[in-house]
Amino acid sequence: MVDMVMPPDVIENETLIEQESAAIERIQELRPQLGEDVVILGHHYQRDDVVRFADFQGDSYQLSREGSKVKAKYIIFAGVHFMAESAVVLGREDQVVILPNMQAGCSMADMANLEQVLTAWAELEDVLGNDPENTVMPVTYMNSAADLKAFVGEHGGTVCTSSNAEGALDWSFKQREKVFFFPDQHLGRNTGKKMGIPLEQMVLWNPFKPYGGLTDDEIRNARIILWKGHCSVHQQFRPEHIDLWRKHHPDVNIIVHPECMMQVVDKADYVGSTSYIVDKIENAAVGSKWAVGTEMHLVNRLKNRYTDKQVELLSPFSCLCSTMYRISPIDLANVMENLVEGRVINQIMVPEQVKRNAKLSLDRMLSIPR
């Protein structure tokens, strides 16, 4: 008789499942020991076996604000790197922010770095013939590194979220002729179009080409200069996905995030932030049908929570934030175990000058009406 041998990948998978199950049990033991000294923040896109332990769930800015309000000394942020940085910027001096897995980044935030933006700013100055601060307002999306938020703060600009991008652009145009918007081209374009700005007055800056790959006239005639960046999750949704839903389900409601490409946003019934999507479906009529264009963990959570409605992912394939998925129960248990033993690992630090200027841009955002 021949012995059956399990393939290595199956064995490895089963071992990981056992390790994560053990980590979940350990988290349940550790949480009471840490008490009010620790708050756990879980982003909407986080995997269920991690976000289940969150004291607060929400989007990146909402969570950073919640973290700053609590008396906890330690903030464990189950999100990605830029979110943890924002929690440092907005938090108290005595608070310590921890990212369970230091490899949890954001592909969009990585598409624009400070060196590239400084180069672009100098090239804009060269074309426009004077200090761009007199002509161009820098606006960075929340999904960006702390040093970019600091750059924006130092140059009179603001941060925006997907909820208040229109307000941020309106505020900017009241002060300067043009907006330099980074790193997400889709949010910038969708917002500009909603405000009535012609597409020909919104140009795309490619940081890997001299002067963004644009002519001097294109730069001079532009009202919005969009950075060539995008969200790897929301980029996957396509207009044909909407067409397919409407063909087979004419009564469906299509709701998408504004990080989706313009062709998707134009076909959708509703467009808004993660919080907007959650609220819209929560308050929707019983029996209504929804195809949702955002990260699959949030969609599945809404589907399981609101069983009196039909909630499905817009795309026929899984749209997963793979970088946030790097945080596992094992990572969460590890940082908590170290805290119980008096050690801090994976602390997120922001230099004081960067923190001060980044807070300037975040404070400006708070003053802008949505």
N, C-alpha and C positions, 0 to 999 in steps of 0.2 A: 504493500500500500504506500502511495506517495504522499509525503507530508506536504500540506499546503503552506506556502511561504507568503506572508503578506508583503506587498510591494513597499519599498522604503518610504514613498510619499504618503501612503496610507498610515504607516506606523508613526511617521513624523506628525501627521495631522491628529491622530488620536492622542499622541503625547501632548501636543499643544492644547487640545481641548481639556485634558486632565489638569494641565498646569493652570489654565485660565479658570477652571472650576475651583481649584484649590485657592487661587488668588481671590476669587469672589468671596469665598468663605472667610479668608483672612481679612479682607476689607471690612466685612461685617463685624469682625472681632475688634479691629483697630479703631473703627469710627467712634465708638463711645469713649475710648481712651483719650482721644484727641479733643473731644468736647468742643467748646466754643472757641478754642484757640485756632481752629481750622475751619475754613469755608471752602466748599468744592463748587466750582463753576463749570457748567456743562453747556457747550454750544449746541444749537439745534441740529447740526450735522454730525454730531458725535455718535458713535455706535451705542446701541442700547445697553450692552452689558457694562458700559462705563457711565453713561449719562444717568442711569438709574440711581447712582449714588450722589448725584448733584444736588446741592442745596438750592441752587438757582439754575434755571434753563433759559436760554435766550440767544439773541444775536451778540456779536462781539462787543459793541459799544454798551448795550444794555447790561451785559455781564460785568464789564469793567466798572461801570457806575455802581452796580450792586455791591461789588467787592469793596469799593472805597467806603461804602456806608456802614458796613458791619464792623463789629469790634474785634473780629478775628485778627490775629497777628499773621497767620499763614493763609495765603490764597493759593489753592491748587487749581490751576486753570486747565480744564480738559478741553483744549481747543488747539490753536496753532501759535507759532512764535509771535507774530505781530499782535495777536490778541493779548498775550501775556505781557508784551511790552507796553501796550496801552493801559493795562491794569497797573503796571508800575508807575506810569506817568500820572494816572489819575488817583492812585492810592496814597495813603498816608506814608510819612517817612519811616514809621516803625513797622510797616507791613512788608512781608516777604512774599514774592510771587514765585511759584514753582510750576514748571511745565513737566508733566510726567514723563514725556519722551522728547528729548531735545532735537530729534529728527522730524518732529511734527511741524512742518513749515507750510507755506502757501505758495503755490506755483505762480499765482497772479502777483503777489507781493514781490516775488523774486524776479519778475520781469522788468522792474525798474529799480535801479540802485542809485545811491547818491552821486557817484562819479558820473554816471550817464546823465543824470538830471543837471548837474553842474555844467557839463559840456554843452548840453542843449541850451541852457540858460545863457551861456556865453555866445553861442551861435545866434540865438534870438537877438541878443544885444547887437551883434555885428550887422544883422540884416535890418533891424529896426532903427539903427543909427543913434540910439540913446540907451540909457539904462532901462531894461525891460520892466523894472518896477513901476515906471511911469505909464506903461502901456499894457502890460500883461499881468493878470492875476493868477498866481499858482494855486490850484485846488487839488488836493490829494484825497483819494478815496480812503476810507477807514482801513481798507485792506492794503496797508503799506507799512514799511518799516518805520521805526521811531525817528531815525535820522532824516527821513523824507518829511515826516510831519514837522520836524524841527526846521528843516529848510523852508517849508511853507510858512511856518510861524515867523521866522526871521524876515521873510520877504513880504509880510503883510497879508498872506493868504489864509485859507481855512481848510479844515478837513470837512468831508461830507460823508454821510451814510447813504444807503439806497433809499432811505425814507425822506431825506431832506436835500437831495442833490439839486432839485429845481430851486429851492430857496437859496442854496449856496451859489448857484450860477446867477440868479437874479441879484443877489447881494454883490457879487463880483462885478457884474456889468454896470452897476450903479457907480462904481468907482474907477473902473478901467475898461479900456476898449476891447481887450481880448482875454480869454481864459486859456491857461495851459493846464489840461486836465489829465491826471495820471493816477494809477496805472491802467485802469479798465476803460478801453475804448468804447465798449458797448453801453455801459451806464452813461458815459458822457454823451454819446451820439443819441441814444434814446431820449435822454433828458433834453438835449438841445432841440431835437426834432419836436418834442412835445411843446416846447416853448416857441416854436415857429421859426427857428433858425434854419435856413436852407442848407441842404446837404453840401452844396458847393462851398459854403462858408465854414465847414467843419473838415479840417484836413488831418491826415494821419501821420504822426511823427514816428519814423522808424529809427530807434536809437543806434542801430548798427550801420546806418548810412550817414555820410556828412550832411549836416543841416536837415537831418531827418528824412532825407530823400526828397525834399521839397524845393521848389524854386523860390526865389526871393518874392516874386509876385504872389505865389500861393500863400506864403507866410504873411505878407502884408495885407492880403485880402481876407484872411481867415478871422472868424470871430472866436472859434474854439479850435485849439490845437490839441488833438487827441493822441495820447501815448499808445503805441502799438502793444497793448497787453490785453489779457482776457482771463476769465476763470475757466480752468480746464474742465470743470463739471458742467457749467451752464453753456459752454461752447458746444456741447454735444447735442443739444436740442436743435431740431431742424424744422423748417416750415412743413415738410412732407409728413412729419409726425402729427402735426395738427390736422392736415388734410385727411390723413387716415382715420383719425378719431371722428372727424365730422362726417366722413363717408359712412362709417358703421354705427355712429352714435350721434345723430343730428341734435339731440337735446343736451349734449355735453357742454359743460362750462370749462373753458381753457383759462388757466391762471398760471402766469410765469413770473420769474424774477427778472428785474431789469438788467441783470448781467447777461441775459440771453441776447443773441444777435438781433439786429433791428428787424429782419425778415420774420423772426419768430414773434417778437413783441407786437409787430403790426397786425398779425393774424389772431393774437390772443384776445380774449374777452376782458381779462383783468390782468394788471401788471403791478407788482409791488414787492416790497421787502419780505423777508422771512416772517417777520411779525405780522405784516399785512396778510400774507397767505394764511397763516395760522388763524387770525381773527376772522377772515372771510369764510373759511370752511367751518369754523366753530359756529358761526352765526347763520350758516346757509340752511335752506329749507330741507326738512326731512325728505329723503328720497332723491335729492338732487345728485347729479353726476358730475364729477370733477376729474379732469386730467391736469396734473400739476407738473410744471417745469421747474423743478429745483432738486436738490440733493436727495438721494433715495432714502436715507435714514429718517429724514423729516417726513417725507411722504408716507413711508410705512408706519411711522408713529401716528400720523393723522388718520391713516386708514384704520389702524387698530383702535384708536380712541373714539372715532366717530363712525360707529358701525351702522348708524341709521342713514348714512349717506354712502355713495360709491365714490371712493377716492383712489385714484390710480396714478402711477408715474406716466408722464406724457410720452417718454421715450420707450420703445420696445425693448431696450436693453438697460442694464443697471448703470446709473450715473452716480458714481461714488467719489466722495472726497478722499482719495487714497492717502493723502498726507495726514489728514486728521485721523484716519483709520489706524495710523501707526501707534496711537495711544491705546493700549490694551489694559485689561484688568491687572495684568502682571505689573505693568508700569505704575499704575495707580497704587497697588499694594506696596510696591517698592518704596515710593516716596513717602507713603504713610508710615511704613515700618521704620524708616530712617528718622522721621519726626518723633515717633514714640521713643526711639532710642537717643534722642537729643541731637540728631544730625540733620542738616539741610543739604539736600542734593538737588541738582537741576534748577538752581535759582536763576531767574532772569534779571539781569542788571541793565540799567540804562544810564550812561554818563550824565552827570548833573546838568551840564550845559545843554545837551540834547533834550533831556527831560524838561528843562525850563522852556525852551523854544517850542517843543512839541505841545506842551500844555497851552501855550499861547494860541496855537492853531485850533486846539480842541475847545478852548474857552470861546474863541470866536464862533465856532460851530454852534455852541450852546446859545449864543445870542441871536442866531438866525432863525426866523420862523420857518416851520416846516411847510 
